[in-house]
Amino acid sequence: MGTQVGNGLDVTVKYIDDKTGNVASAKWNKLDKATQDQIRGGGRILSVIVPAGVLGRLHG
């Protein structure tokens, strides 16, 4: 999933915030690079919400 997330698609990720230990949710492209790298490296993505309009781009 880490290779798919961050390629410019408008997705929302739910992840565990390493600083607080709480579950957080945010648009991938709105997260700072450090947080994106933490999520990619730690495998702490709980879910990814993809708008219906971009599903074809994920498979294409």
PyMOL commands that set and color helices and strands:
alter all, ss='L'
color gray80, all
select helices_A, chain A and resi 28-30+33-42+52-59
alter helices_A, ss='H'
color red, helices_A
select strands_A, chain A and resi 12-16+23-27+45-49
alter strands_A, ss='S'
color yellow, strands_A
deselect
rebuild
show_as cartoon
